Amino acid sequence: MTTAIVILNWNGRSMLERFMPSVTACCGQAQVVVADNGSTDDSRAFLQQHYPDVPLVCLDKNYGFAEGYNRAIASLPGTYDCYVLLNSDVECTPHWVEPILEMMQRDPQIGIVQPKLLMYDQRDTFEYAGGAGGFIDKYGYPFCRGRLFSTLEKDHGQYDDPCDIFWASGAAMFVRASVWQELGGLDGDFFAHMEEIDFCWRAHLAGHRVCYCPQSVVYHVGGGTLPKSSPFKTELNFRNNLSMLYKNLPSPGRVLAMRMWLDRVAALKFLLEGHRGEYLAVRKAHRQYRAWKPALRAKRKKNGTRQVPQIYQGLLLLEYYLLGRKTFIALQGPFSR
């Protein structure tokens, strides 16, 4: 499969300097491409000087993760069979590309695959953004094999089985080019956060499989361009999660009513803990979601909705905080089929 590894960069010169050597050394026959999302640092000059043979797509401003990738991939020749969305803060390992491409070649129904994601600075520990494959519960809370909320598991081979998952991490996500084109790429309105979960959900609705390949391993720094405590990050996560649920659930009414109530509890917790910025971010996210409803309704109609597999039918908040179940293996509820 002809493959393009596309790195979206925004003011990440230090990350490019640190991780481009592993990407170029371990890409196999794949073509590495960097798309610069309107950086104001010296990222472009660095790439032109040190990696002149790596194609550079220059976008005129920061379009965010979602629309940035849409524009970057749209600019590529139509000769690729597979795209890899790869964060600039990922260290690749030898032969990480080949097992995933072999998996996709064996089964044409597989549209999206992620490798095993481990922490860069704690290399025996699953990384927050993807672990060993992502899932959501019935109220839209995302989690991973290897990560529930902020609890990260050590990797001792417990998730070394290839399997179907609900979502693949955008930190290192292989997508069949035909599936990317069929789905129209990521939802550019999301800007960043939850866009890969929404994309994978739409892939399930279209009849494609999303899988995890443990024979492929990368190490991810994580954190992205927004700090964990950023109110803007909070706003994006809450707004996009509600939007994703409305777009894709077959009967979203009861789920969204419960989720918005749970969001208000989270907002109150932020306020009581002295995080007024995050409290206001949740309120703003709810206002934006309500303003988006007409556009979301049109997207929902275009997508079509039905029950899809791999959605956890328990309430993750209850199991994690009240019942003390801190690992994926400890979860008791069933998954939808």
Buried (B, 14 or more C-beta within 10 A) or exposed (E): BEBBBBBBBBBBBEBBEBBBBBBBEBBBEBBBBBBBBBBEBEBBEBBEEEBEEBBBBEBEEBBBBBBBBBBBBEBBEEEBBBBBBBBBBBBBBEEBBBBBBEBBEEEEEBBBBBBBBBBBEEEEBBBBBBBBBBBBBBBBBBBBBBBBBEBBBEBEEBBEEBEBBBBBBBBBBBBBBEBBEBBEBBBBBBBBBBBBBBBBBBBBBBEBBBBBBBBBBBBBBBEBBBEEEBBBBBBBBBBBBBBBBBBBBEEBEEBBEBBBEBBEEBBEEBBEEEBEBBBBBBBBBBEBBEEBEEEBEEBBEEBEBEEBEBBBEBBBBEBBEEEEBBBBEEBEBEBEE
